Amino acid sequence: MNSYSSLRGQGESIYTNNGRFPNPKETILKFLRIATEDTTLASDFAQVWVLREFQLGDDLASCAIARQTENHDDFLFLVCQGRVRLLGFDPKSEREVSTQLLLAQQTFGVDYLFHCQPLAYRAVAASDGLLASIHVDELKQWLQQLPNLKSYLQKITCDRQTLIFFKVATELRSHTSHSLQQLLPYLQQTQVSAGSTLVQATPPSTATQPLNKPIFKTHTFPLTQPPHQITGRCPFGAKVSKVRFI
């Protein structure tokens, strides 16, 4: 695996603009348009991103992007060109597993900003490409100006963390990350207070759901098993997701 050391700098943009990855700012503007549906501040927004080229096999989240002394956890990354694979560690198989494949206009990083207990993951280049990064301090300022951007990144982070959880902590780990992504639109997040009975906290909506569309209230059952009843209580505050499979 490449050391990625060639991409480390003292804040300068390591982007040769040699024609391999044309119009990276256009990708940033498309991302802004998707996230906010507002490009009023597009020119200023595009200026705050630092561009970095990467090569197949580079470990993209194991070192600082802007400066050697800064932590990679303090950056939001945007794929401008190429593909990036996210890897989580599965304790059952004792190995890393693929949780998501990111393409242009997709992001990763600063999960702690949008999720209270994010699961760790690693980002590895699945091809040559171009990456843009923004420091969390600058990002926070933009989140204040663009509330829709905050909502978008919250949703993206929640989806990413859900996929990691499925792949490293549930019986759904046997399914591909691509197939698990198809479940995301059917997830409903519910806040559960400490001491609550989970059955009462996450009741099925029987009035609107036919019996031939089972609801899975837990994250640990493979698709081939029937739903199980949960009778325990939640010892601390938590978020529980239930899935409707059609």
Secondary structure, DSSP 8 states (H G I E B T S, - for coil): ----GGG--BS--B---SSSS--HHHHHHHHHHHHHS--TTHHHHHHT-EEEEE-TT-BTTSS-SSBTTS-GGGEEEEEEES-EEEEEEETTTTEEEEEEEE-TT-EE--GGGT-SS----EEEESSSEEEEEEEHHHHHHHHHH-HHHHHHHHHHHHHHHHHHHHHHHSGGGGS-HHHHHTTGGGEEEEEE-TT-BHHHHS---TTTS-TTS-EE-SS---TTS-------B-SS-EEEEEEE--
